[in-house]
Amino acid sequence: MKTLIAYSTRWGMTERTSRLIAETLKEADGRETHVLDARKVGRREIEAYDTFVVGSSVAAGRWKGPARRLLARLAAAKKPTAVFVTAGGVIHGREPGSDPGAPAQGSLAERQAKAVGLYVDPIVAKAGLAPAAKSAFGGRMGFFGKEIFDSWEAEPVMAWARELAETLK
């Protein structure tokens, strides 16, 4: 089985997440995985792969265009597809301007569900895609060269990818 993990990123965290998903899927069941920028996924790649994972960073509440457009093409091709976003702000779980040491609001699972509801569900519905799985992970946000926060963690990504290996069989 061949799986392509396609991503669109702004700060590089979605690519990092995609590479970790590919690694974890390969370790979980030995599948062949490749990671590619969504801008480079054409008809040839859609025909060549059995399953797909598509991820996008979220900036100002919006998906990156190449990943969003790819979802519609995969829906039309009826390819099994899992979807994720790196939604650093929601996963960060703190109100803008709050003390950096303040605890995150809600559990990680609650914050992930919120991000999926805000950023994944509307996009997959518009694309006409019924995803095999969906999730949200942390990310990084910077402003004028200064890091505001980094809420990315490897373990939630690896846990989802291990579950995904079973789902995409």
N, C-alpha and C positions, 0 to 999 in steps of 0.2 A: 504494500500500500504506500502511495506517495502523497505526502501532505505539503502544501505550500502555505507558508505563513507570510502574509502580505501586510505591510504597515504603511502608515503615513504619520510623520512625526514633526514636531516643531523643535523640541529641546533634546531629542535623542532617546527619551525614556521609552517611547513606544517601540523603537527599534531594539533597545535593550530587552524589553519585555518579550518581543517576538523571538529573539535569539534564545532566550531562556526557555520559552515554550517549545521551540524546536528541539533543543537539547533534551528537555524532560520527556517529550514524546518519544524521541529516539531511544532514550534509556528505558522508558516504560515498556515498549513493545517492539523495539527494533525497526520501526518504520523508517522509511526514507523521508527526510524532511529537508526543505529548502526555505530560505528566508529571502524575500525580495521586496524592494520598495514598490508600493502599489502603482506608482506611475509606470512601472516597467512590466506590468502584468497585461499580456495581450491574449488574443484568441489561442495562440499556440500553448501558452501556459494553462489556460482554462481547460483545454482539451487534454493536456498531458498529465494533470494531477487528479487524483481520486477525491481528495477532501481538501478543504481550505480553512484557514483561520485568518480573519481580517481584523486588524486593530487600527485605531486612530487616536491621536491625541485630541484633546478637547481644549480649545482656546476660545474664550468669550462665548462659551456655550455651543460652539460649533465644531463639527467634524472637519477634518481636512478633506478637500474635494476628491482627490484620487481614491481614497478608501471608500468614500460614500458612493462614488460612481461604480466602483468594483462590485459592491454589494448587489446592485441592480443587475449587473452582467451575470453574476453567479446565480442569482435567483432565476434569471431567464434560462441559464444552462442547467438548472436543477441539480447543482452540485451541493453535497453536504458541507455546510459552512458554520463554523463557530465564530463568534464576534466578541471583541472586547474593546474597551477604551482605557486610556490612561487619563484619569480625571483627578488630577492632583488636589484641586481645591476641595472637592466633596470628600475625597478619601482623607485629606488632611484633617477635616472635622472641626476646624476652629473658625470662628467668625473673623472676617477681615478686621485687622486692627487689634485683635485680642492679644494678650500676653503670650509670647512664644512658648512659655512653659505651661500654659493652661492645658488641661487635659482635653482630649478630643471628645466631641459630643457623640454619643451613641457608640455601639459596637462596630467593629470593622464590617461585619456582615450587614448591619443596618446601613452603613455608609455606602457599601458596595451596591446594595439593593436600590438605594436612592439614586446613585449615579447611573445604574442600568435603566431605571425608570425615566430619568431625565434625558440621557444621552444615547442609549442603545435602542430602547423600544420604539421611539418615534422614527428613527432612521431605518430600522429593519422593516417596520410597517410600510413606510413610504417606498422602500425598495421592493416590497412584495416578497420578502425573504422570511422563512420560518427557520431561525437559527437552531442548529443542533445543540448549542450551548451559548451562554453569554455571561460576561462578567465585567468588572471594572477594577482597575488597579491604581495605585498611587502614581504620582508623577512629580515633576519639578516645575517650579515657577520662578522666573527671574524678572526683574524690572530694571531697566537701564544698567545692565551688567551686574546687578546685585541679586543674589539668590534670596528669594522671599521664603521659600520652604522646599523641602524635598521629602515627599511622603511615600516614595517608592520602597517596597520591600520584596525580596526574592521569594520568601516562603509562600505567600498567597498565590503567586504566579505558578510556582511549581506544583502546589496542591491542586490548582485548577487544571493544569496540564496533565497531571496523573489521572484525574477523573475524565478528562477529555479523551485520553487514549482509549478508555473503555467505551465512551460514547461514540467515537468515530470508527469503531471496528466494523 
